[in-house]
Amino acid sequence: MKTILSLLALALVLLLSGCNTVRGVGQDLQKAGEKIEDASKKL
């Protein structure tokens, strides 16, 4: 369980370090949501 939480924390840090602003984080989340929505439509 600690390993999974550590990996999730690391992924979050890497994601946030790639975005310099809150606006950038919002755009990244929006794009991720669009990809998930597109994938669900194909199913």
C-alpha positions as CSV (number, residue, x, y, z in Angstrom):
1,M,0.0,0.0,0.0
2,K,2.9,2.4,0.8
3,T,4.4,1.7,-2.6
4,I,1.2,2.6,-4.4
5,L,0.8,5.8,-2.4
6,S,4.5,6.7,-3.1
7,L,4.1,6.1,-6.8
8,L,0.9,8.2,-6.9
9,A,2.6,11.0,-4.9
10,L,5.5,10.9,-7.3
11,A,3.2,11.1,-10.4
12,L,1.4,14.0,-8.9
13,V,4.6,15.9,-8.2
14,L,5.8,15.3,-11.8
15,L,2.5,16.4,-13.2
16,L,2.4,19.6,-11.2
17,S,6.1,20.3,-11.9
18,G,5.3,20.2,-15.6
19,C,2.7,23.0,-15.2
20,N,4.0,26.4,-14.0
21,T,0.6,27.8,-13.2
22,V,-2.8,26.8,-11.9
23,R,-4.1,27.6,-15.4
24,G,-1.7,25.1,-16.9
25,V,-2.9,22.4,-14.4
26,G,-6.5,23.2,-15.4
27,Q,-5.7,22.9,-19.1
28,D,-3.9,19.6,-18.5
29,L,-6.9,18.2,-16.6
30,Q,-9.3,19.4,-19.2
31,K,-7.3,17.6,-22.0
32,A,-7.1,14.4,-19.9
33,G,-10.9,14.6,-19.4
34,E,-11.4,15.0,-23.1
35,K,-9.2,12.0,-23.9
36,I,-11.2,9.8,-21.4
37,E,-14.5,11.0,-22.9
38,D,-13.3,10.2,-26.4
39,A,-12.1,6.8,-25.3
40,S,-15.5,6.1,-23.6
41,K,-17.4,7.1,-26.8
42,K,-15.4,4.5,-28.8
43,L,-16.5,1.7,-26.5
